[in-house]
Amino acid sequence: MSEKKPFNRLPKNVIPVNYAIRLKPDLSKLTFEGHQDISVVTNTSTKSIILNCSEIEVSGVKFHGEDQAFDNGIQLSYSKEDETVTLAFPEELKVGKGTISMSFVGQLNDKMKGFYRSKYTSVDGEERFAAVTQFEPTDARLAFPCWDEPAIKATFDITLVVPKDRVALSNMPVKSETPLESDETWRVVTFDRTPIMSTYLLAFVVGEFDYIESHDSDGVLIRVFTPVGKKEQGRFALDVAVKTLPFYKNYFDVPYPLPKMDLIAIADFAAGAMENWGLITYRETALIVDPTQSSAASKQRVALVVGHEIAHQWFGNLVTMEWWTHLWLNEGFASWIEYLCVDHCFPDYDIWTQFATSDFTRALELDALKNSHPIEVAVGHPSEVDEIFDAISYSKGASVIRMLHDYIGDEDFKKGMHQYLTEHQYKNTFTEDLWKSLGEASNKPIEKIMSTWTEQMGYPVLRVKQQKDGNKRILTISQEKFTADGSSDEKGSLWMVPISVSTASSPVKAVHKFVLDTKEQTITVDNVAANDWLKINTGGIGFYRTLYPEDMLESLIPAIRNQTMPPRDRLGLQNDLFALARAGLLSTTSVLKVVEAFDKETDYTVWSDLSTNLTSISILLQYTDYHDNFKAFVRKLFTPVMATVGWDAAPDEGHLIALLRSLVIGRIGRAGNQDVINEAKSRFAAHCDGTKQLPADLRGPVYAVVLKYGGEKEYEALLKLYRASDLQEEKVRILHSLGANIDANLLKRTLDFSIGNEVRSNDTVFVIGGATGSLEGRELAWKFVSDNWKFLHERYSGGFLLSRLVKTTTEYFVTEEKAKEVEAFFKLNPAPAAERTIQQSLENIRLNADQLRRDGNSIKEFLSSFS
């Protein structure tokens, strides 16, 4: 196999200052034509200019400088591999200012990147297309030739020529609108000049939309665009945005730099959302909330995604990472501060506890793998960029920033952020620039501490020993790299670990804090009663795991049972125990015994994380003859909380109770609680015949339970609901549930349905993933992906959905034989953009096999009393 040629960034001998771009998308032919005049500065004389350009045909290139001009004779050469076009001039360009002019044509593709088409159904039932953009990370080059690198910033003057009855949007407000002189069925929409910005943040949308608008407390115009006829479903997102924009302005003490902010729901959209400056694009389910049909979980997701994308308007857009190596700066920071913002807007969500299960524990799980990567990854070729849009960049990034914020304190953190944003506004930065600002604001060794978290992979497990000396506790704490398979770290990795200690008499506020910067340290904690428990990592903020000796662990169990230990600490403790068991540092049965202490648990997020961990065990035990015993164990554990939450919402009950009810019904129902199954079937029948509509919060769990224990009749009823609904959230809910059945014929139908005309391509992966919860479904889903690999790989190549597809269909197998089969398949069918995910899946399969082999017999013995 030939060596991959080294990647080179674009030369900066000529750089852009301004792009004046005119684009005319044809929504019938699904093509576009464009013209641009790029104002440039030639820094060193050169005979050629290299621009990024992909799947675009360029013509009519001219150059006009201060005292030279070329109206013809400019040679073009394209490199498909490098995604470039080279303009070769008849003689050297002189140093100074000039303008490059060119025309170009391209396709409105169906790949959900670049300038692409998005299919929707008009109010009168006609299938139509909108023209929309998704440029991050490196796809502006699919829309116009450009210097498509984040550090080569310029201003943009955008003009869109569009059908006169279509909405046209870009980053800035409209400057002028006039009919097209040659054809008045078109109109010419010109937008104000943008600030200096990176190409990946440019956006334009042409289609049919309704909108609602408001102004924030600073007078900034905020609009939410929705499909026609659904503008009221944008109300919740609008309310969140109106609160969020001033929150960030005040937090950073830096004004929002644009005159308007648009949020728009796009039908076909690969990611959750994209932070284009002043024109944020969203998947419909991340923006649209129906007052009666949307669940509490969906509203919460919309709030978080809106918070995340608006944070980027400062952190990412105003100040941008220098290269994709520093992507985590954008995403980790936004993934942290979205929670700060939602906590401000919706204190009843208890969102920081939910951070633990949605981000913190996800990152811990992935980062324990040998096929993880450091937060900062040296990125070269654009094809490598998509792979790091993962839980390390987002969730570990957010977790270490949370740990840093806690270590610095909010006031100094805000001061440092203000300094960073004002010093570097409209420029590009490296990670070290942020550490410098925060270090100067706090007078703490931030770069020294944080480089241990961003430049090396993984994190430590702390081993704790204690000695009691009257009312003193002498703790010896040592650190070593935690690995998912329990193996020792040969590199001798060390971290600078901010450690906090809480006790029974001070469970919320740490009684002792210090930074562990050596392999081992002994500390003394005063005023701890002899019988009091003591816990490391107060509030679960430190990015590490803790391994306690048996006596310390035993002392913590009553505090779980009587809930005197706070929820975040209960959650963190059980999550550590499951991970330590998977690594072979504890037995799985000893963890299941601790789990029994959660039978009086009341906190939604603790249950959510516990449920996720129990699912991991359930997947292993599907391959045994005692899985039914495990289901009985789960039923017993969840029975008290099921009795507490019941089926029906109480008047004025909290947001978290609604989430808990949904979780518990789904969990105990799938585990085979007959009363719950019968009630779910009864309510589903009433919902289908119109007698009594299911509340949105119950639909997901009821659909899944009914389908798991139903047959073709229930399957057809669910498909009928799918076809009748025009709310994407409801459609997605149903798509997730279709694979819950274990009938081979229905599973095959679901998998075929996933790539049919009725499912948007951005939802296919979730339909296939929904079939992998059962042993039968997992085998069929993997076979389906293998059989249709060419089609699926082509459809999702170069995007993160490919990695997600690989992950969901492979990582739950539990035998070495299956690992070898998956490995052999990808040797024959390489997928470079998903290579790291493939390796992670293989590692997870082998970890599953090891845990089952190691602990299977003792688990069987422990579960024998449950039936």
N, C-alpha and C positions, 0 to 999 in steps of 0.2 A: 504494500500500500504506500502511495507517495506521501511524503511528509507534508503536513499542512504549512503553506507558506506563511511567514511571519506577517502579523497585521501591523499596518502603519496608519496612524492618524493623518488627516489631511494636512498638506503643507500650508503654512500661514504666510507665504510670500505675497498672496493677495487675499484680503479679507473683506467681507461685506459690511456695509454701514446701514443700508436700507434696501428692502425688497419692495418694489411696487408691483403687485401681482394681480392680474385680472384672470378670473376663471369662469368658464361657462360649462356647467355640467348638463348633459343631455339625459334626462330621466327616462327617456324611451329607449334610446340606443345604448344606455348605460356606459357612456364614454364622457370624457371631458376634454375641452381644449383650453389652452392657457397662453398667456403672454406675460413676461416679466422684464422689468428694467431693474437691474441690481446696481446700486451705487457702491463702488468698491474703492479700496485704497491699496495701491501696489507698494509694498514695503521694500521689496528688492526686485530688481529687474528680472524678468522671466519670459520664456517663450511659450509657457503653457500654464493653464489653470485647471486644477482637478476639483470637481464638484461631486457630491453624492447624487446619484440618479439611478432609479430602479424602475423598470417596466414603463419607462416614458420615452417617447421619441421626440428628439429635439430638432428644431430647424431654424433657419434664418438668424443665426447668431451674428451679432455685431458688437464692436467695441468702440467707444468714443472716449478718448482721454483728453487731458488738458492741451496737448499739442501733437496728438496722433490719433488716427481713426482707421478702423478696419470694417468695411461694410460687406466684404466677402473675403474668400480665401482662408477662412478659419476652418481648420480640419477637426472633425469630431471622432473620438474613439471611445467605445463603451467597454467596461469590464463588468460582466455579469456577477462574477465571484466577489469582486470588491464593491459592487454597487456604486460605480462611479462613471462619470463621463469626463473625458479630458478634452479641453479646448486648446488646440495647438495654433499659435498665431504665426503669420508670415515673418514677423521679426519681433524682437524683444519688446515687452511692455516697459515703458519708462516708469520710474518711481513717481508716485503722485496719485491724484484722484481720477476716476473714470466711471463709465457706465457700461455694463454688459447687458445687451438686450437679446431676448430669444423668444421663440414660440415653441409650444410643445403640445402633445396630445397623449392621453392615457386612458385606461379603462377604469370605470367605477367597479372595483373588484368585489368578490363575495367572500373575502378572507377576514373581514372585520379589522383591517388595518390599512393605513394610508388613507387615501380618499376612496371611500367604499360605498356600496349601496346597502340600504337597510330596508327590508321588505315589511310592509304593513298593509292592513286592510282598511280601506276608506269607509266612511260612515254608510255609504250605499253599497258596501260589500265588494267593491272592486279592489283587486290586488295592485298595489302601487309601490313605488320606491322613493325613498329619501336619499339624498347624497350627504354623507357625514364623514367625520375624520377621527382617526385615532393614530397619533404620531409617536407617542412614547412606546418604546425607547428610540427607535431609529427608522421611522416610516414616513417622515415628512418627504423624504426622497421619492416616495411613490406618488406624491402630488405635484411637486415642482422641484427642479434641480436646485440644490442648495448646499451650504456647508452644514451638514446635519450632525453637528456635534454640540453638546450642551455649552461648551466654553466659547463657541464662536457665535456671540450674540449680535443681534441687529434690531432695527425697528422695522415694522411691516405696515405697508399701506395696502389693504385688501379691497378689491372690487369683485363683486359677484354678479354675473349676468344670469338671471333666473326667470322661470315662467312667472308671469305677473301675478298669478294667484297663489304663489308659494311664499312661505316665510323664509327669509334669508338672515342668518346670524353669523357673527364672528366675535372675536375677543372684545372689540371696542363698539361704542354706539355708532348708529348710522349717521353719516355726514351728509349724504344726499341720495335721493332716489329719482331717477328719470326714466321715461320709456326708452327702449332701444330704438334708435332712429330708423334702422332698416326693417324692424319687425316689432310692432307695438304689443304683440302677445308676450313679449319679454320685457323685463325692466332691469335697469342697471343700478345696483346698490353699492355705494361707496362708503367705507367705514373710516373712522378717525384713525390716525396713526397710533400704533401701539407704543408702549414704553420699549426700551431696549430689552430683549428677551431671547430665550433659546428657541430653536425651531420646533422642538418637541412639544412646546406649549401652545403653538398656534392651532386654531380650530376654525372650521366653518361648517355650517349645517344649512341644507336647503330641503324643505319638506312642508308638510301640513301639520300645524300644531295650534293648540289654544294656549293661553297663558293667563296667570294671575300675577299681580304685582303688589309691592309694598315698598316702603322706604325704611331703612334702619334708623337708629337714633342720631346718626351723623348725616342723614339725608341721602345715603347711597341707594340708588334704585336697584331693587332685587326682584327678579322675575323667575317664575317657575313655568317651564313649557311642558305640556303633556300632549298625549294623543288627542285629536279633536273630540270634543264632547266630554273630556275627563278633567277639565281644569280644576274642579273642586278637589280632586284627588291629589292635587299638588299643594293643598292648603297646609298640611302638617309640615312638609319640607320647607315651605315658605316661612312658617312661624319659627322653625328651628334656625333657618338661615338669618332671619331678622335679629334673633338673639345672639347668634354665633359671631357674626361679623364684628360687632362692637366688643364682644368678649375678647377676641384675639387682639383687636386694636388696643384695648386697655392693657391686656396682659403683656404684650410686646412693647407697648408705648410707641407704636409706629402706625401711622394711618394706613388704611387700605388704599393702595395707590391708583386704583382705576375708578372711573365714574359710575360703573354699573357692574352688576353681578347677575349672570344668567345661569340657571340650572335647568337642564333639559333631559327628558327621558327618551332614550333611543331604543327602538325595537330589537335590533340585532346588535349586540354589544358583548365583547368577549370578557372584559374585566367587570368589576363591580361599578367603577366610576373612574373618571380621568379629570385631573385638576387643571385643564386648560385655563389660562389666565383670563378671568372674566366670563368664560363660557364653559362651565363644568358639565361634562356629559356623564350620563348615568344609565345603567341597565334599569329597565322599568321597575323591577322589584326593589331597587335601592333608592327610589325616589317617590314612587306612587303609594299613597295610603288611602284606602277606601274606608270611610268612617264606620261602615257596618261589616265589611267583608275582610278587613285586615286584622291579623292577630297582634297581640302585644309584642311578640318576638319580632314581627315585621316592622312595627313602629320603632322599636328600639334599634333595629338594624339601620333604618333610614336615618335616625338621629345620629348614629355613630358615623355612617358614611358621609353624611353632609358635613359633620364636624371635621372629619379627616380631610376631605377635599378642600374645605375652606381654609384649614390650617396651612395647606400647601401654597396658598396665595402669597403668603409671606415666606414660609420655609420650603424652598424649592423653586418658587417663581421669582420672587424679589431677590432672594439669594439662592443660587443654584450650585449643585455639586459640580466640580471641575470635570469629572469624568465618571463613568458608571461604576468604577471601583468604589466611589463614595455614595452610591445609591442609598445605602442604609441611612445616611444622614437625612435624606428626604423622607423615606418611608418609616424608619424607626421612630423618628421624631413625631411625624403626623399620627402614627399608630398609638403613640403615648398620649399626645395632647388631645386627641379626639375624646378620650375618656375624661380628661380634666374639663373639657367643654361640656360634655353631656352631663357630668356630675353637677356642673353649674346650672344647666338648663332644667335637668330632671333629677333632683336629689333623691326622689323616691325609687329610682332604678337601682340604687346601691351598686353603681356601675363598676366601682373599683374592685369590689369582690368578684364581679363577673369577669373583670380583666384577668384574674387568676386563671380561670378555666378557658377563656377564649384566646388568650395570647401567651401568658406566662408558662403554663404547663405544656402547651403545644411546643413552645420553643425548647423547653427542657427536654422533652421527649426526642425531638429531632436532633438536637445538638449533642446528645449522648452517643449518636451513631458515629462509626468510624468514617462514614461517607457524608458527614456534615461538612461545613466549611466555616472559616472565620467570618465574622461580620463584614470585614473588609476583604473583598476578593479582587485580586488583580484581574481586570476584565480587558480583553483585547477586542477581538472581532465582535460585531453586533450580535452574531448568532449565540454568543455566550451570555448576553445580557439577560435574556428572558429567564434563564435558569436561576438567576439570583433574586427574581421577584418571588421570594419564598418566605417561609416562617422564620428564617434566620434574619434576613434583612428587615422584615416587618416586626415580627413578634419578639425575637431576641433583642433586636434593636430597641423596641419600645420598653422591654423589661430592664435593660441596662440603663436606659435613660431614666426610668422610674426609680431605680436604685440610686442613681446619681443625684436626682432631684431630692430624694429623701436625705442623702448624705450632705448635700450642700445646704438645703433649706430653701423654701419657696422665694423669699425676698432676694437672696443672692442669686438664685437661679434666674429670676426675672431680670435682674440687673445685668447679668451676663448675656442673656438672650437679647436684650435691648442693644447692648454694645455690639454684639455679633451682627445683628440685622442692620444697624445703622452704618457700621464700618464697612460692610460688604454689599450694601444694597446695589442692585443692578449688576453685580459681579458674580464671580464663581469662587468656590472655596474647597478646601480640603478638610478632612475630619479634624486635623490639628488646629485649624482656625477656631473651631467651636470650643475645643478644650482650652485654648489660650484665653478666649473671652470669659469662660466660666471660671477658669483658674484665677484670673485677675479680679473678678467680682467677688470670689469667695476666699481668696488667700489660702487655697488648698491645692495640693499637688494633683490636679485633675488629670493632666496628660499622663503622668506616671501611673496613676491608678487605672485610667480608662484604656490605655494601650494594652493592658493585660487582658481586657475583656473584648477588644475589637480586633486585635491582631493575631490572637491565637484561637484555635477552635476549641469548643467545649467549655466546661465549667467544673468547679470542684465538688466533691462530696466531703463534708466535714465529719470526721469521727470524733465523738465526744466521750470523755471519761469524767466522772465526778467523784469528789471526796467531800464528805460532810465534816465540818469542823464547827460544832455548835451552831450558831446562826449564820455561818459562812459556808459558801460552796466554792470549792476550788475546782475549776474546770480546766482540763487539758484538751485543747482543740487542735486537731491536725488536719491538713488538707491534702487531697490527692485528686487527680483527674477522675471524674466519674465516667465510666464507659458502660454502654448499654449491655454488654456481655460480661461485665464484671472483671475484665482483664486488667492487668496493671499497666500503668503508663510508663513507657521506657524513656520518654523525654524528660521526665521530672518537671512537668509543667507546674508553674506557680501563678497564683492570682493575688492581687491586692483586694482582700475581701472585706467590705464593710459588714460587720457582724453586730447584731442586736440580740439582747437576752431579755426575756420576760418571765414572770413568775406568777404563781397562783394569786399572790396579793397585789400584783400589778400586771394584769394580763394584757392590757391594751398599750400602756406606755412602757417602753423599754427601760429596764433598770440599769443596764450596762451597755455601752456601745464602744467599739474599737475597730481598728482596721488590722486584720490578720495579714501580715506581709512577709511571713516566713512559713516554713513547712509546718511548724508546730509552736504553739504558745500556751502558757498557763496563765489564767486570770483568776481573780478572787471576786466573787459577788457577795456583797454584804447583805445582812438583814433578810435572810431566807429561812423561814421556819423549817424545822427538821422534816416535817411531813409535806411541805409544799412542793408542787411540781415546778420544774424549771424548763423553759423551752428556748431553743435557738431560733433566730429568724422571725422576730416579732412582726406580725402582719403579713408574713410571706413576701417581703419586698426584696430580700437578697437573692441573687440568681445563683443558687446552689442547692444541693440536697444535704440532708443531715441524717447520719446513722447513729442512733442512740444505743447504748448498752441496754440490756433487758430491763434492769431495775428502773432506769429513767423512762423507758417506754411504758412500762407497767403503771408508773405514777401518773402518766398523761391520760390513760384510758377513762378514769372516772370523770375527768374534766370534759371529755368528749360526750360522755353519756349525759351529764347534767348541764352541758353547754356553758359551763363557766369559762371555757376556753373560747375566744372569739371565733366567728365563722371562718375568717381568712386563715387562721391558724389551724383550725380543724381540717379545712380543705387541704392546706399545704402538707400537713402531717400524713394524711392518708395517701395523697398523691406521691409523696416520697416513698412511702412503704410499698406501694404497687411497683414503682420503678426499681426499688432495691430488690424486690422479689424477682422481677424480670431479669435483673442482672445476676441473680443467684447469690446475693449477699444476705438475703433473708429467705425463709421458705414461704411459698404462696399461702399455705394453710395458716401460718402465724398471722398473715395479713388479713385473711378472711375472718379470723377470730376477732381481730380489732374492728373489722367492718361491722360485726354484730353489735358493737357499742353505738352504732349510728341509728339504731332502730327508733329512737325518739327525735331524730334530727328534724328541724323545721325550716332550715335555710335552703332556698331554691338553688343557689349556686353550689353549695356543698353537695346537694343531691345530684346536681348536673355533672359535676366532676366525678363523683363516686359512680354514677351510672355509666359514664364513659369508660372508667377503669374496669367496671364489671363486664362491660361489653367485650373488652379485650380478653378477659378470662373466658367468657362465653364462646368466643370464636375458637379458642383452643379446644374447648370441651365439646364443640360440635363434632369433633373427630373422635369422640370416645363413646362408650356405652353408658356414661353417667351424666350426660348433659341434662337429662330430665331432672336429676337430683339437684343440679345447679339451678335450674329454673324454679324448683321448689324453694331453694334457699333465697332466691331473689323475691319470690312471692311473699315469703314470710317477712323479709326485711322491709318491703314496701307496704305491707298491709296496714300498719298503724298510720302512716302518712296519707294513705289513700282514704282511710276513714276520716281523717282530719279535713282534707281539702274537698272531698266529695265530687259530685259531677257538676253541680250548679254554682255559678258565681254568686257570692253574697253582695248585697248592695254596697257600693263604695269600697269594695275590697281593693287591695293594692295591686299594682302592676306585677309584683313578684309572685303573688299567689296565683295569678293567671298563668304565669310561666311554669310554676310548680305543678299545677293541676295537669297541664298538658304533658309535662315530662312524666309524671307518675302514672297517668292513665296509659300512655304509650308503653311504658316500661313493664308495668304489672300485667297489662293486657297481652303484650307479646310473650311474656313469661308464662302465659296460660291460665291466668285467673279467670275461672269460668263465669263468675258474676260480671266481671268487667267485659268479657267477650260478649255475653248476652246483651248487656246494656248498650254496648257499642253497636251491635247489630240492630237493635231496636231503634236507637236514635238515628242510625244511618238510613234505615228504611223510611222513617218519618221525614227525614231530610230530603230523600229522593222523591217521595210522593207529594211533597209540598205541605205536609201536615204541620211540621215544626222544623224550622231551619236550625241547623247546627251553628252554635257560635263559632266565630273564626278560630278562637283559641283551641277548640276541640277537634277541628277538622283533621289536621295532620295526624294526631294519634288515632282517631276513630277510623280514618281511611286505612291506615296501616294495619290496625288490629283486625278490622273487618276483612280486609283482603287476605291477610295471613291465614285466617281461619274460615275463609269463604271459598267460593269457586267461580265458575264462569259468569254466573248471574251477577255477583257483586262486581266482578271485573268489568262487565258491560255497563253496569250502572255508573261506575266511576268514569269510564270513557265517555258516557253520555254527559256527565257533569263537566268533564274537561272540554267537550266540544261546545257546550252551552255557555261556558264562562268567557267573559271578555276581560277579566282581571288577571293579569299575568301572575300575580302572587298565588291565586287559586290554581291556575294551571300548573305552576311549578310544584305546589303542594301535592297535587294529584300525580304529577310525573315522578316525584320522589317515592310515592307509595305504590306505584304499579308493579314494582319488582318484589313486593313483600310476600307474594304468594310463592309456594314451593312446588306448584304444579308445573311440570316441564313444558307443557304446551303453552301455558299462559306466560311463562318466563320467556320462551322463544318469541312469542307474539310481542311482548314488551320490548325485547331487544331489537326486533325488526322495526317496531314502531318508532324507536329512538332515532332512526336515521331516515324516517319517512317524511313526507311533506307536512305533516301536522305538527312536527316538533321543530322549533327554531334550532339552528345549529349550535347556538351558545348554550342550549339546554340539554343537548344529546348526552353529554358526559355525565350529567346528574341522573338521567334515566338509567344509563348503564350501571352507574355506581349504586343506584337504588336496588339493583338486583343482587348485589354482592353480600347481603346480610345473612343469607342462608348458604349452607354447604352446596345445595343443588344450584342455586343461583350463581354462586361464585364460579363454579366449574363452567356453567353455560356462558357467563359473561366473558370469561377469559377466552373461551373457544370462539365466541362471537367477535371479540376484538382481534384475535389472531386471524380469523377467516376474512375479516374486513379491514385488515391493517392498511393495505395500500390506500384505500379510500379515506380512512380516518386520518392517516398520517399526512396525506395531501391536504385534507381539509384544515387540520390544526397545526400544520408544520410551522415551527418557529414561534409558536405561542404557548402560553402557560397551560392552556387547556389540554395540550398533549401530555404534559407531565402529570396533570391531575388524572387523566384517563389511565395512564400507566399505573399510577399509585393505587387508585381505587380497585383496579381489576387484578392486582398481583399481590399486594402486601399482606393479605389475610390468609394466604396458604400456610401450611404448617409442616411440610415435609421437605427433606433434602431433595427428594426426587422431583418435587414441584419446582424447587429453586433451580435445579439443573435444567428443567424444561423451559422455564422463563429465560434463563441465561442463554440457552441455545437459540431460542427464538430471536432474541435481540442481537445475537451474533450474526444471524442471517439477515435480520431486518434492522440495521442500525438506526438509531434516532438520536443524533448528536444533541439536539436541544433538550432531550429528556434523559441524557446519559446519567447525570447524578441521581435523578429520581429512580432510574432502573437499579442502580447500585444500592440505593437506600432500601428499595423494596426487597432485593435479594437478601440484604442484611436482616431486614425484619422477618422474612420467612424463616431464616435460620435461627433467629432469636426465639421465634414462636416454637420451632421444633425443639430447641434446647430446653425451654421452660417446661414444655409438656413432658419431655423425656425425663427431666430432672425431678419434677414435682407431681407428675400425674398420679402415681400410686397414693401418695399422702393426701392429695386433694380428694381422690376417690373415697378414701377412708373417712376423711372429714365430712364429706357430703352424704355418707351412707345413711345418716339419721334423718335426712330430708327427703320427703317423697310426696 
